[in-house]
């Protein structure tokens, strides 16, 4: 992650991590078994997935990078961790010669914040290093889906379009299949070896990049170890003698002990996401992970007893008055960071990226502040059962009309942006130009004001390296994050559809849209568990059971990824 660049604090979802990881250039990946195919078409109407033998014919050969050796090797779906000082004089070179031929390409990508001027020092330095003139068409990340839909429906599609997984709804998945190029001729099998940094991206991330039976996406790898952490004020816990809970009952008892509303202290924010983990609820942040084969029957997460139990326990926290009043506002709640820093609440469930960002925010003004991550507990005090997340979540696609020369220029860009931590290419991609965008003191690179303006979520969106967490300013946090992932990864299972890139029939696309709001209403006491049970019944009759049959057919044809 990039030091001294604060990340956002939106709801703890895949979305918040991908946004923050794009801004902060943190990407994590792991390995997986491969799966199988449902036919092939280039018409844009294809549904289903591609895996197994058919995928193996498409996937790039995997050639691990040995340019840099991590301090903490990846394990259990974790990142590889880097905790030693960053010695600029010892940076490795992963791209010994420019692969770009001086051509120009346009890239449309989501951007969170204020985009820099097009002809800034960072863009110039990157383009010079790559040998390609990249022209950025940055769009507001918060409204990107609308812009994306309009562009894909038009005849004016840029050379490269970045599409986050959470924007793949409605007609966008079929537009991806019809509008974007097959990169297989350039990357499948040994062809990828022309681009060594792309060859070092794990196969499961490439598996997620197969759309419509073709390798169309350049991936931003992400962790399959859990990403939502119960973050807590370790400094106050130590001062007050609080112990980290090991069951849901212990958590509620602790929360009551912490809470003193008159003194403006509450135990926590909404803990729904931790409840899902503690009760073993199937991941629902990205389709199709909410489905799994259980005792021979395919079930969706909302149909399970664990789902209702997690919502009921989360509701009990609100009912007991231990949740900070801001949490009642749901998605409209303000950034929790300032009140977390003041100690108004001590625990909240958020993306692992905020472990570092909260630390960095308070390092100077509040030196005693220490945030750490609780290990997730099983609801009854035993070991938890958690579910693997998808191994890639943001993709860059190349216009189907692009010439071979343009495709090669795009791959030259991606081969630089996918360079591993500890290389000159990584430093340029993530930090910019030394002296202009960052300074280095005692092995710690620190963004300058200009760096915080120019070096934001641009080039990292084209492709990213596999599995990296590194914070030169707070190496203990990097170590803590990776070790947390490894401990929790040991309790993490892969569901039947892990790693598959599945395009659902459009008639089912919006079938589950209202459940998140209903969850939040139940947790806050505005609706009842019986309302959820009725909603699940309605879901089944309105298409859920037919969607189950459709997914079962995919499993029958492709096999399961479950472990």
Secondary structure, DSSP 8 states (H G I E B T S, - for coil): --TT-------SSHHHHHHHHHHHT-B--------------SSS---B---HHHHHHHSB------SS--SB---TT--EEE-S---GGG-B-S--S----S-EEEEEEEESS----TT-HHHHHHHHHHTSEEEEEEEEGGGHHHHHHHHHTSS---SEEEEEGGG--TTHHHHHHHHB---HHHHTBGGGGGSHHHHTS-HHHHHTTEETTEE-EEEEE--SS--EEEEEEHHHHHHHT----SSHHHHHHHHHHH-BGGGTBEEES--HHHHHHHTT----SSTTTTEEEETTEEEEGGGSHHHHHHHHHHHHHHHTT-B-GGGGGGGG---SHHHHHHTSEEEEEEETHHHHHHHHHHTTT-TT--EEEE----TTSS---EE---SEEEEEEEBTT--HHHHHHHHHHHHHHT--TTBHHHHHHHH-SBTTTEEEETTEEEE-HHHHHHSSSSGGGT---SSEEE-TT-HHHHHHHHHHHHHHHTTEE--TTTT---B--GGGTTTTTTHHHHHHHHHTTSS-HHHHHHHHHHHIIIIIHHHHHHHHHHHHHH-----
